[in-house]
Amino acid sequence: MTYSVIDEAPYGKFHRKLVLLSSGGPFLDGYILGNIGVVIVGIQTQLGLTSTELGLVGAAALVGLFLGGLGFGRLTDVIGRKLMYTIDLGAMLVGSLLCLFVQEGWQLIVLRLFLGIAIGADYPIATAMLSEWLPRKERGRCMGMLMAWWFIGASAAYIVGFGLIQLLGDDAWRWVLASAAVPALAIMVARHGTPESPRWLISNGHREQAQENIASALGRPVTEQELDVLAAQEASTGMGFGHAFKKPYGKRTLFVSLFWTCQIIPLFALYTFGPTILAAFNMSDDSILGSLLISLVFLIGLIPAIKLIDRIGRRPLIIWSFALMIIPLTILGLAPGAAIPVVVICFCLYAFFSGGPSILEWAYPTELFPTEIRGTAVGFATSVSRIGAAVGTYLLPVGLTHLGLGTTMLLGAGVTLIGLLVCIAWAPETKDRSLQEAAGIHREQPQSLDLSRH
């Protein structure tokens, strides 16, 4: 393996700060998508929403994620990571504050759509920025930590929401939704001045600026030889939007889009309508606290996954996680009248087992594509997964009403099974590879059930 000044750099203060700053986007994502679940019952009562309108409120942000990921993923490949790294947070700030003035259902749907676009933009921006700066040996762990911040944000939304509802009653929903403006402002200010990705600079002909940025970040001069190696790795090949969907990368784009979609359809439905689902299981008095508990278990489930991602590899982790996630959803589907402790245990088991796919949402897409189309591919995968989640979230209250709780849970298990089959067939191994090696196509992966292939 050719020495790379970025891939083999010691993990230092700059990297730790960049991980923290990049985690701000997932935190806000979890917070904004989670806070609607806390107040959805109060919103339905105060605004008189039908089940269809309620589904649109839940799904609007996910539709926005589709639009934001698709549009801004390509834009960040064209104009760079740095500018968009801050602008998208400004949009989240404005959209959250405007929630204070909502009077009708359609206004809330529009604002949730707008917020979703801003969140969707941050996925390809922040992941591309971070992955292109990280050393090889720390990439899996650090990218996985981004997902931890998603669940921290969702947990914070439930804690803040529960506190405001206890203080102000059901009228607190506007303040709960607007509270996202506080972390959005703090993260936007903190991200200001983050240096541009040197990989993007090199691939777009800005060699001197790349050299300055690396030297500043690592705290030492960068030699011309080191820069030559990086330039050779990131030499422009003229790739554009369409290359993410052609050989050899089209199959990878499809894989990432499908596994991501199958993982988050049940997950986002549980988050958006967690209190509603738990109320259907006769837990209406403690539904918000129950949702907070499940959210915390989602977070706990990331801990072993983060430790295992660079130990056993990406492929075994994602396959076994999907297989285990099917079990609790199936139990809930077959026994919708189960005792409350059984329901809570099943939801917690699902949350715990989802840790593997959750962290790989952030690690896999950034590793499987070269710099020139990394934002495009991540943005597209984000878009596909979120439109799938939007459909699932929209249909969940309709399913609870017309199909019943058991059938709805079994459908979630079926979607997870599809994700398992996709991973068995196509999940590659990128453990211990440099970003250039992971993004390269060395050979077609054989279609077998070998869970440990490299």
RONU-444691 format. One line per 10 residues: their letters; for each residue x, y, z of C-alpha. Coordinates in Angstrom, 1 decimal, padded with zeros to 4 digits, always signed. Each point is the difference from the previous one (the first is absolute). Example, Ala and Ser with C-alpha at 12.3 -4.5 7.8 and 13.67 -1.06 7.14 Angstrom:
% residues 2
AS) +012.3,-004.5,+007.8  +001.4,+003.4,-000.7;
This chain:
% residues 454
MTYSVIDEAP) +000.0,+000.0,+000.0  +001.4,+003.4,-001.0  +000.5,+002.3,+003.0  -002.6,+002.7,+000.2  +000.4,+003.1,+002.1  -003.7,+000.0,+001.0  -000.6,-003.8,+000.2  +003.0,-000.6,+002.2  -000.1,+003.2,+002.1  -000.1,-000.3,+003.8;
YGKFHRKLVL) -003.5,+000.6,+001.4  +000.2,+003.4,+001.7  -001.7,+003.0,+001.3  -001.1,+001.2,-003.4  -001.7,-003.3,-000.8  -001.8,-000.1,+003.4  -001.3,+003.5,-000.6  -001.2,-000.9,-003.5  -001.8,-003.1,+001.2  -001.8,+002.1,+002.6;
LSSGGPFLDG) -000.9,+002.7,-002.5  -001.2,-002.5,-002.6  -002.0,-001.7,+002.7  -002.1,+003.2,+000.3  -001.9,-000.9,-003.1  -001.1,-003.5,+001.1  -000.8,+001.5,+003.5  -002.4,+002.5,-001.6  -001.3,-002.7,-002.4  -001.0,-002.2,+003.0;
YILGNIGVVI) -001.3,+002.9,+001.9  -002.2,+001.5,-002.7  -001.3,-003.4,-001.1  -000.5,-001.1,+003.6  -001.7,+003.0,+001.4  -003.0,-000.4,-002.3  -000.7,-003.4,+001.6  -000.2,+001.6,+003.4  -002.7,+002.5,-001.0  -001.8,-001.8,-002.7;
VGIQTQLGLT) -003.0,-000.8,+002.2  -000.4,+003.6,+001.2  +000.4,+001.3,-003.6  -002.8,-002.3,-001.2  -002.3,+001.2,+002.7  +000.7,+003.7,-000.3  +000.0,+000.2,-003.8  -002.7,-002.6,-000.6  +002.1,-002.1,-002.4  -001.4,-003.1,-001.8;
STELGLVGAA) +002.1,-003.2,-000.1  +001.1,+000.9,-003.5  +001.1,+003.5,+001.1  +001.7,-001.5,+003.0  +001.9,-002.4,-002.3  +001.1,+003.0,-002.1  +001.3,+001.9,+003.0  +002.1,-003.1,+001.0  +001.2,-000.6,-003.6  +000.6,+003.6,-001.2;
ALVGLFLGGL) +003.5,+000.2,+001.5  +000.9,-003.3,-001.6  -001.1,+001.2,-003.4  +002.1,+003.1,+000.6  +002.9,-002.3,+000.8  -000.4,-001.6,-003.4  +000.1,+003.4,-001.7  +002.9,+001.3,+002.1  +002.2,-003.0,-000.4  -000.6,-000.3,-003.7;
GFGRLTDVIG) +000.5,+003.7,-000.8  +002.8,+001.0,+002.4  +002.0,-003.3,-000.3  +000.9,+000.9,-003.6  +000.4,+003.7,+000.9  +002.6,-000.8,+002.7  +002.0,-002.0,-002.5  +000.0,+003.0,-002.4  +000.6,+003.0,+002.4  +001.7,-001.7,+002.9;
RKLMYTIDLG) -000.9,-001.0,+003.5  +001.0,+003.1,+002.0  -002.7,+002.5,-001.0  -002.9,-002.3,+000.3  +001.3,-001.4,+003.3  -001.4,+003.2,+001.7  -002.8,+001.2,-002.3  -002.2,-003.1,+000.6  +000.0,+000.7,+003.8  -001.2,+003.5,-000.6;
AMLVGSLLCL) -003.0,-001.5,-001.9  -000.7,-002.3,+003.0  +000.1,+003.0,+002.3  -002.5,+002.0,-002.0  -002.4,-002.9,-000.6  +000.0,-000.9,+003.7  -000.8,+003.6,+001.1  -002.9,+000.3,-002.5  -001.7,-003.0,+001.8  -001.0,+002.5,+002.7;
FVQEGWQLIV) -002.4,+001.6,-002.4  -001.8,-003.0,-001.4  -003.8,+000.3,+000.1  -001.1,-002.7,-002.5  +001.0,-003.5,-001.0  +001.2,+001.0,-003.5  +002.4,+002.5,+001.5  +001.6,-002.6,+002.2  +000.3,-002.5,-002.9  +001.8,+002.7,-002.1;
LRLFLGIAIG) +002.4,+000.8,+002.8  +000.7,-003.6,+000.7  +000.7,-000.5,-003.7  +002.4,+003.0,+000.1  +001.8,-001.3,+003.0  +000.3,-003.4,-001.6  +001.8,+001.6,-003.0  +002.5,+001.6,+002.3  +000.6,-003.2,+001.9  +000.3,-002.0,-003.3;
ADYPIATAML) +002.7,+002.5,-001.2  +002.1,-000.6,+003.1  +000.3,-003.8,-000.6  +002.3,+000.2,-003.1  +001.7,+003.2,+001.1  +001.1,-001.0,+003.5  +000.8,-003.6,-000.8  +002.1,+000.9,-003.0  +001.8,+002.7,+002.0  +000.8,-002.3,+002.9;
SEWLPRKERG) +000.9,-003.2,-001.9  +002.4,+001.9,-002.3  +001.9,+001.3,+003.1  +000.1,-003.2,+002.1  +002.9,-002.4,+000.4  -000.6,-003.5,-001.4  +000.1,-001.8,+003.4  -002.5,+002.4,+001.6  -002.5,+000.4,-002.8  -002.5,-002.8,+000.8;
RCMGMLMAWW) -000.1,+000.9,+003.7  -000.3,+003.7,-000.5  -002.6,-000.2,-002.8  -002.0,-002.4,+002.2  +000.1,+002.6,+002.8  -002.1,+002.4,-002.2  -002.9,-002.4,+000.4  +000.4,+000.1,+003.8  -000.6,+003.7,-000.2  -003.2,-000.6,-002.0;
FIGASAAYIV) -001.4,-002.0,+002.9  +001.3,+002.5,+002.6  -001.9,+002.7,-001.9  -003.1,-002.2,-000.1  +000.3,-000.7,+003.7  +000.5,+003.7,+000.7  -003.1,+000.8,-002.0  -002.0,-002.3,+002.2  +001.5,+001.4,+003.2  -000.6,+003.6,-001.0;
GFGLIQLLGD) -003.4,-000.8,-001.4  -001.1,-001.8,+003.1  +001.2,+002.8,+002.2  -001.8,+002.7,-002.0  -003.2,-002.0,-000.1  +000.1,-000.5,+003.7  +000.5,+003.8,+000.4  -002.3,+001.4,-002.6  -002.4,-002.9,-000.8  -001.1,-001.0,-003.5;
DAWRWVLASA) +000.5,+003.7,-001.1  +003.7,-000.5,+000.2  +000.3,-001.7,-003.4  +001.1,+003.2,-001.8  +002.7,+000.6,+002.5  +001.2,-003.6,-000.2  +000.3,+000.2,-003.8  +001.7,+003.4,+000.2  +002.5,-001.1,+002.6  +002.2,-001.5,-002.7;
AVPALAIMVA) +001.1,+003.6,-000.9  +002.2,+000.1,+003.1  +002.4,-002.9,-000.9  -000.2,+001.1,-003.7  +001.4,+003.4,+000.8  +002.7,-001.4,+002.3  +001.2,-002.5,-002.6  -000.2,+002.5,-002.9  +002.3,+002.4,+001.9  +002.4,-002.8,+001.0;
RHGTPESPRW) +000.3,-001.3,-003.6  +001.0,+003.4,-001.3  +003.6,-000.1,-001.2  +000.3,-003.8,-000.6  +002.6,-000.5,-002.7  -001.0,-001.5,-003.4  +000.6,-003.6,-000.7  +003.5,-000.4,-001.5  -001.1,-003.0,-002.0  -002.7,+002.2,-001.7;
LISNGHREQA) +002.5,+002.8,-000.5  +002.6,-002.3,-001.6  -002.6,-001.6,-002.3  -001.1,+003.5,-001.1  +003.5,+001.3,-000.7  +000.6,+002.0,+003.2  +003.3,-001.5,+001.0  +001.5,+002.8,+002.0  -003.2,+000.5,+002.1  -000.1,-003.7,+000.7;
QENIASALGR) +003.6,+000.1,+001.2  -000.7,+003.0,+002.3  -003.1,-001.7,+001.5  +001.7,-003.3,+000.7  +003.0,+001.8,+001.6  -002.2,+002.1,+002.2  -002.2,-003.0,+001.1  +003.0,-002.4,+000.7  +002.2,+002.7,+001.5  +003.0,-000.8,-002.2;
PVTEQELDVL) +001.3,+000.8,-003.5  -001.2,-002.2,-002.9  +002.6,-001.0,-002.5  -000.4,+000.2,-003.7  +000.5,-003.8,-000.2  -002.9,-000.5,+002.5  -002.2,+002.3,-002.1  +001.0,-001.8,-003.2  -001.3,-003.3,+001.5  -003.3,+001.6,+001.0;
AAQEASTGMG) -000.3,+001.7,-003.4  +000.5,-003.3,-001.7  -002.7,-001.6,+002.1  -002.4,+002.8,-000.6  +000.8,+000.7,-003.6  -003.1,+001.1,-001.9  -001.5,-002.6,-002.2  -002.8,+002.1,-001.3  -002.7,-001.8,+002.0  -003.4,+001.7,+000.3;
FGHAFKKPYG) -003.5,-000.7,+001.3  -000.7,-002.8,-002.4  +003.1,-002.1,+001.0  -001.7,-000.8,+003.4  -002.5,-002.1,-002.0  +002.3,-001.6,-002.5  +002.5,-002.9,+000.2  +001.9,-000.5,+002.2  -001.8,+002.2,+002.6  -003.6,-000.5,-000.9;
KRTLFVSLFW) -000.3,-003.2,+002.0  +001.5,+001.7,+003.0  -002.4,+002.9,-000.2  -002.9,-002.5,-000.2  +001.3,-002.0,+003.0  +000.4,+003.0,+002.2  -003.4,+001.4,-001.0  -001.8,-003.3,+000.7  +001.6,-001.0,+003.3  -000.4,+003.6,+001.3;
TCQIIPLFAL) -003.6,+000.0,-001.0  -000.9,-003.3,+001.5  +001.7,+001.0,+003.2  -001.7,+003.3,+000.6  -003.5,-000.7,-001.2  -000.9,-001.8,+003.3  +002.4,+002.2,+002.0  -001.4,+003.4,-001.1  -003.5,-001.3,+000.4  +000.8,-001.0,+003.6;
YTFGPTILAA) +001.5,+003.4,+000.7  -002.6,+002.2,-001.6  -003.0,-001.9,+001.5  +001.7,-001.6,+003.0  -002.5,+001.4,+002.5  -002.9,-000.9,-002.3  +001.2,-003.6,-000.4  +000.6,-000.5,+003.7  -003.5,+001.4,+000.7  -001.4,-002.6,-002.4;
FNMSDDSILG) +001.8,-002.6,+002.3  -002.0,+001.5,+002.9  +002.9,+002.1,+001.3  -001.6,+003.4,-000.6  +000.8,+001.3,+003.5  +003.7,-000.5,-000.4  +000.4,+000.1,-003.8  +002.5,+003.0,-000.1  +002.1,-001.5,+002.7  -000.1,-003.3,-001.7;
SLLISLVFLI) +001.2,+001.6,-003.2  +002.8,+001.6,+001.9  +001.0,-003.4,+001.4  +000.0,-001.5,-003.5  +002.0,+002.9,-001.3  +002.7,-000.5,+002.6  +000.2,-003.7,-000.8  +000.5,+001.0,-003.7  +003.0,+002.0,+001.3  +001.3,-002.8,+002.2;
GLIPAIKLID) -000.2,-002.4,-003.0  +002.5,+002.1,-001.8  +002.8,-000.6,+002.6  +000.8,-003.6,-001.0  -000.6,+000.8,-003.7  +002.6,+002.8,+000.2  +002.5,-002.4,+001.7  -000.7,-002.8,-002.5  +000.1,+001.9,-003.3  +003.8,+000.1,-000.3;
RIGRRPLIIW) +000.4,-003.4,+001.8  -002.3,-002.4,-001.8  -000.6,+002.2,-003.1  -002.9,+001.6,-001.6  -001.6,-003.0,-001.8  -000.4,-002.4,+003.0  -001.3,+002.9,+002.2  -002.7,+001.1,-002.4  -001.2,-003.5,-000.8  -000.3,-001.2,+003.6;
SFALMIIPLT) -001.7,+003.2,+001.0  -002.7,-000.2,-002.6  -000.6,-003.7,+000.9  -000.5,+000.8,+003.7  -002.2,+003.1,-000.7  -002.6,-002.2,-001.7  -000.7,-002.1,+003.2  -001.6,+002.7,+002.3  -002.1,+001.5,-002.8  -001.3,-003.5,-000.8;
ILGLAPGAAI) -000.9,-000.7,+003.6  -001.9,+003.3,+000.3  -001.8,-000.8,-003.3  -001.1,-003.5,+001.2  -000.9,+001.1,+003.5  -001.4,+003.6,-000.2  -001.9,-000.6,+003.3  +003.2,-000.9,+001.9  +000.6,+001.2,+003.5  +001.5,+003.5,+000.3;
PVVVICFCLY) +003.4,-001.4,+001.2  +000.2,-002.2,-003.0  -000.7,+003.0,-002.3  +002.6,+002.1,+001.6  +002.6,-002.8,-000.1  -000.7,-000.6,-003.7  +000.3,+003.7,-000.9  +003.2,+000.3,+002.0  +001.5,-003.1,-001.7  -000.8,+001.4,-003.4;
AFFSGGPSIL) +001.6,+003.3,+001.0  +003.1,-001.8,+001.3  +000.5,-002.2,-003.0  -000.4,+002.9,-002.4  +003.4,+001.4,+001.0  +001.9,-001.7,-002.7  -002.0,+001.2,-003.0  -000.4,+003.4,+001.6  +003.7,+000.8,+000.2  +000.6,-001.5,-003.5;
EWAYPTELFP) -002.5,+002.5,-001.4  +002.8,+002.5,+000.5  +003.1,-002.1,-000.6  -000.9,-002.1,-003.1  -001.1,+002.8,-002.4  +003.0,+002.2,+000.6  +002.4,-003.0,-000.4  -001.4,-001.5,-003.2  +000.4,+003.0,-002.4  +002.8,+002.2,-001.2;
TEIRGTAVGF) +000.3,+003.7,+000.9  -001.5,+001.3,-003.2  -003.3,-001.8,+000.5  +000.0,-000.6,+003.7  -002.5,+002.8,+000.8  -002.2,-001.0,-002.9  -000.2,-003.6,+001.0  -000.5,+000.7,+003.7  -002.7,+002.6,-000.9  -001.8,-002.4,-002.4;
ATSVSRIGAA) +000.1,-002.9,+002.6  -001.3,+002.4,+002.6  -002.8,+001.1,-002.3  -001.1,-003.5,-000.9  +000.1,-001.2,+003.6  -002.0,+003.0,+001.2  -002.7,-000.1,-002.6  -000.4,-003.7,+001.0  -000.2,+001.0,+003.6  -002.4,+002.8,-000.9;
VGTYLLPVGL) -002.4,-002.5,-001.6  +000.3,-002.3,+003.0  -000.5,+002.8,+002.5  -003.0,+001.4,-002.0  -001.6,-003.5,-000.2  +000.7,-001.0,+003.7  -003.0,+001.8,+001.5  -002.2,-001.2,-002.9  +001.3,-003.5,+000.6  -000.7,+000.2,+003.7;
THLGLGTTML) -003.6,+001.1,-000.8  -000.8,-002.4,-002.9  +002.3,-003.0,+000.4  +000.5,-000.2,+003.7  +003.0,+000.0,+002.2  +001.2,-003.6,-000.6  -000.1,+000.2,-003.8  +001.8,+003.4,+000.1  +002.9,-001.5,+002.1  +000.2,-003.0,-002.3;
LGAGVTLIGL) +000.4,+002.3,-003.0  +002.9,+001.7,+001.8  +001.6,-003.4,+000.5  -000.5,-000.8,-003.7  +001.8,+003.2,-001.0  +002.9,-000.9,+002.3  +000.2,-003.4,-001.5  +000.4,+001.6,-003.5  +002.9,+002.0,+001.5  +001.6,-003.2,+001.3;
LVCIAWAPET) -000.1,-001.6,-003.4  +001.4,+003.0,-001.7  +003.0,+000.1,+002.4  +000.7,-003.8,-000.4  +000.1,+000.5,-003.7  +001.9,+003.2,-000.4  +001.6,+001.4,+003.2  +003.8,+000.5,-000.7  +002.8,+000.1,+002.6  +001.9,+003.3,+000.4;
KDRSLQEAAG) +001.7,-000.7,+003.3  +003.7,+001.2,+000.2  -000.1,+001.6,-003.4  +001.0,+003.5,-000.8  -002.7,+002.2,-001.4  +001.4,-000.3,-003.5  +000.2,-003.8,+000.3  -003.5,-000.3,+001.5  -001.4,+002.1,-002.8  +001.8,-001.9,-002.7;
IHREQPQSLD) -001.5,-003.0,-001.8  +002.5,-002.9,+000.2  -002.3,-002.9,-000.9  -003.6,-000.9,+000.0  -001.1,-001.5,+003.3  -001.1,-003.6,-000.4  -003.6,-000.7,+000.8  +000.3,-002.3,+003.1  -001.0,-000.2,+003.6  +003.6,+000.4,+001.3;
LSRH) -000.5,+002.6,+002.7  +003.6,+000.9,+000.4  +001.3,+000.5,-003.5  +002.4,+002.9,-000.7;
